[in-house]
Amino acid sequence: MYKSEIAKVRHLIMPYCLCNSVIDYGFGGDKICPWAIGIDLEKPYANTGGDAIQLVNEDNDSANLPWFKDESIDVIVSSHLLEDFDNKIEVMKEWTRVLKVGGHLALYLPDEQCYRKYCFLHNQGSNTAHKDENFSKEKLKKYAEQLGNLKVMLETDIIMDYSFAIVFRKTKAIVGE
């Protein structure tokens, strides 16, 4: 049994994390790898492991990474976080701002319709923090296309009932509007 969401896809994402600078955003106690910089809320939403928080996201604004210069990070990993924001494109724009050209954005996210079906079938409430009832891999790929500097390197179908993994590579420095 998996304790954290990222544990379900660690084997897929780890090959992208064999580099110097990795951020795991919203990791809930289980970072993708020991050398990742863990960013989370002071009291994380999830508590699925014993990994310490290195940087506290005090204002719950993933569209703001003030600690990092432009193009200073090799990889950003985030699991089950992006769906909680109204401004998904702005969050992705900030994440790609700090990524080096050639760096990777690795995401593990719920397909909202599959997630809601799963919750219904298992007689459990769904997460009310999810902002878009139609959030999906296809919608995420459209956001990446709008940014104009991300290329899909890996994508999965639904894993473990309702989530998908996708890894983008940053192709150029400028972000399209």
Secondary structure, DSSP 8 states (H G I E B T S, - for coil): --SSSGGGTHHHHGGGG-SS-EEEET-TT--SSTTSEEEE-SS-S---S----SEE-TT--TT--TTS-TT-EEEEEEES-GGG-S-HHHHHHHHHHHEEEEEEEEEEEE-HHHHHHHHHHTT----TT---TT--HHHHHHHHHHHT-EEEEEE-S-BTTTEEEEEEEE--S----
